Amino acid sequence: MEDETKLFYDLTAKETADRWYKEQVLMPTIQEFVSFLSVNPKILDLGCGPGHESMRLVLAGAEVIGIDFSYECIKIARERCHSCQFEVMDFYELDDRFGKFDGIVAYASLIHVTPSDLSNVLKRVAKILKKEGCFEVIVQDGEGMRESWPIVKGKKLKRIIYLYNKVNLISYCSEYGLTLIKEGHIDHNLIEQGWRCYIFKKSK
């Protein structure tokens, strides 16, 4: 299933970039998040896609490293956002090779992590987040999973989205010293589409 998800993002990378580099809807979300961090924070964009929000994090004053498992997304990110460092990497390979971060964001990327794998990812996040650092996630609200079969460039792909709500995210994150400090700002149109934003702080 990971291969089909990766293929989906490889095939849609340019279309995503063309749309989202122009779309400012997450800029208030990013500005709010950066306000919780030190000046010129070092931020990891976890599942950065073609780099559109990495670019906006830089505009908000951050030094940014973006990682994604899609080679095509990273290729486009490097072409379009020269002010960031981008690397091809799976969440499950995340380690301290880039040092520690003041902030980590996961914008619509944890939706591809199964509940059974989420603890592994959060453990890795917590290890590379500085004490008092912040972790912001945007997820689809709910429980369980949602399945669809989009046709992308003539290929029918199985696409699974995992849903997470506030209560179960708090439970997962608290195990690794990540404490919810607020529900992050998110545009009302995104809320209507089921998206939610949460900001956690590393307390230990």
TIRO-186050 format. One record per residue: x negated, z, y negated of N, C-alpha, C in turn; residue in one letter. Coordinates in steps of 0.2 Angstrom, whole numbers, plus 5000, padded with zeros to 4 digits. Atoms other than C-alpha are relative to their C-alpha. Layout:
! TIRO-186050
XZYXZYXZYA ...
This chain:
! TIRO-186050
499650005006500050005000499650004994M 500450005006498650034988499749934999E 500250075001498049854991500549964996D 499550035004499749794985500150024993E 500049985007499749904970499449974996T 500650035004497949844965500249934999K 499850075001498549664968500549994994L 499550005005500049694957499750004993F 500349995007498949754942499449954999Y 500450065001497649614945500449944998D 499650065002498949484944500450014993L 499649995006499849564929499550024994T 500549975005498249614919500149974993A 500050035006498249484906500750004996K 499449995003500149494903500150074997E 500049935003500049684901499650004994T 500549995006498549664889500449964994A 499750035005499449534879500650034997D 499549965003500949644877499850064997R 500149935002500249814875499450014995W 500549995005498749784864500450004993Y 499650015006500049744851500550064999K 499549955000501249884855499850074998E 500349945003501050044845500450065002Q 499649954998502350154854499750075002V 500349944998501150274861499550034995L 500549975005500050304845500250074998M 499849935001501050454840499850055005P 500149964994500850524857499250025000T 500749995000498950494856499850044995I 500249965006498750564839500250085001Q 499849934999499650724844499550035005E 500549974994498550744860499350014997F 500750005003496950714850500050064995V 499949945005497550854837499850065004S 500249944996497250984851499350005002F 500750004998495450934854499550014994L 500549995005493850954845499949934996S 500150065003493250824832499649955004V 500450054996492650664840500050025007N 500049984993493250714857499849955005P 500250054995492550634873500650005005K 499350004996494150574883499949955005I 500050054994494350494900500749985000L 499450035000495750374901500149985008D 500050004992496250394920500549955002L 499550064999497050224925500149964994G 500050035007496650134909500349935000C 499750075001497349964914499549964996G 500550045004496649834903499850034993P 500449965005496149964890500450004993G 499650005006497549954877500150074997H 500049935003497750144875499350034999E 500749985001495950174877499849984993S 500250035007495750064861500450054995M 499749965005497050174852499750075000R 500449945000496150334858499450004995L 500550015004494650264849500250004993V 499750005007495650234833500250074998L 499849935002496250414834499350045000A 500649965001494350464833499750025007G 500349984993493850484852499549955002A 500450044996492450424862500350005007E 499650024994493250344877499649975006V 500150044994492850304895500649995004I 499450024996494150214905499849985007G 500150024993494250194924500749975002I 499450034997495450094934499749965007D 500250034994495450024952500149925000F 499950085001495949844946499449974997S 500650045002494449734944500249964994Y 499850045005495449614933500250044994E 499949965006496049754922499450024996C 500649985003494349814919499649944997I 500350055003493649644916500349984993K 499750015006494949614902499950064995I 500149945004494749794895499349994997A 500750015003492849754893500049944995R 500050055005493249594884500450014994E 499649995006494549664872499850064996R 500149945004493949834868499250025001C 500749995000492049844865499850074999H 500249935002492050014858500150055006S 499949954995492450094875499549985006C 500350024993491550104892500550005005Q 499550014995492550044906499649995007F 500350004993492150064925500649995005E 499550014994493050004941499950075004V 500049944996493450164950500750035002M 499449974997494750244961500150074998D 499949935002495550404956499650055005F 500249964995494950474973499250005000Y 500750005000493150434969499850044993E 500149975007493250534952499550065001L 500449954999491750644950499650014993D 500349985006490550714937499449954997D 500550045002489450554935500049984992R 500050015007490050534917500050064996F 500049945003489850714913500750034999G 499449975001491250824907500449984993K 499650035005492750784895500350064996F 499549955004493650874881500749985001D 499350024998495250774886500049955005G 499950054995495850674900500849984999I 499350025000497450564899500149965006V 499850044995498450484913500749984998A 499450035003499750374905500349955005Y 499650044995500950304919499549985005A 500450014994499550314932500150045006S 499949954994499950464942500649985004L 499450024996501550374947499849965006I 500350044994500450284960499750055005H 500349954996499850444967500550045004V 499549974996500750514982500050084999T 500049925000501250704982499550035004P 500549984996500150724996499249994998S 500650025003498650654986499950034994D 500049985006499050734970499550064999L 500549945000498150894973499349985000S 500750025000496550804977499849974993N 500250035007496650704960500050064995V 500049945005497050864950499450045001L 500649964999495650954958499449974997K 500550045002494450814953500050004992R 499950005007495250814935499750074997V 500249935002494951004933499350015000A 500749995000493150994938499649974995K 500450035005492650874925500350014993I 499749985006493750944911499750064997L 500349945003492851064899500550065000K 499649945001493551244898500449994993K 499650015006494951244885500249924998E 499850075001495051054887500749985002G 499350024999496750964888500149945004C 499850064995497550844901500749984998F 499450025001498950744896500349945005E 499750054995500150644908500649984998V 499350035001501550524906500249985007I 499750024993502650514922500749985000V 499350014999504250454928500450075003Q 499749944998505450604929500450005006D 499650004994506250654945499650035006G 500349984994505850694963500049945005E 499950064995505450574978499649944998G 500450065001504950394976500649954998M 499550055001505750234970499649935002R 500350064997505450064979500349944997E 499750075003505549884972499649955003S 500450064997504949714978500049954994W 500050055005504449614962499649945003P 500450064998503849434964499649994994I 500550015005502249414954499649945002V 500350064999501549234953500149985007K 499850034993502449184969499950055005G 500149954995501949344978500550055000K 499549955000503249464984499650075002K 500449954999502449634983500450075000L 499749945000503049804988499750054995K 500249965006502949924973500450075001R 499749935000503250114975499750044994I 500149955005503350234961500250075002I 499949934998503150424964500350044994Y 499749965005504250534953499850075000L 500249935001503750704946500350034994Y 499749975005504650824936499650064997N 500349945004504150974924499850055005K 500149944995504351104938499449995005V 500550014995503351024951499349984997N 500750015003501950964939499750074998L 500349935002501751144933499750035006I 500349974994501551204951499449975002S 500750034998500251074956499450014995Y 500649995005499251094940499850075000C 500249935000499251284940499550025005S 500449994995498351284956499249994998E 500650025002496851214947499850024993Y 500249975006496851314931500349964994G 499850045005497851194921500750024998L 499449975002499251274911500449964995T 499650045005500651184902500050034993L 500049975007500551204883500649974996I 499450035003501951084878500249945003K 499850074998502950934882499849964994E 500350045005502050804873500549954996G 499650055003502850684860500149935004H 500050074997503550524867500649974997I 499550035003504650394860500750005004D 499349994997506550414863500249945005H 499950064995506650234871499750015006N 500449994993505350284884500450065003L 499649954997506350444887500649985003I 499450034997507850344890499949965007E 500350044994506850244903499850055005Q 500249954995506450404912499350034999G 500749985001504650434905500050074997W 500149935003504150614901499250014999R 500749995002502450674893499950085000C 500249935000501650844896499250014999Y 500749985002500050924889499850075004I 500349944997499051044900499350024997F 500749985002497551154895499750035006K 500449964995496151214906499950074998K 500049935002496251394906499450045004S 500549974997494851434918499549955003K 
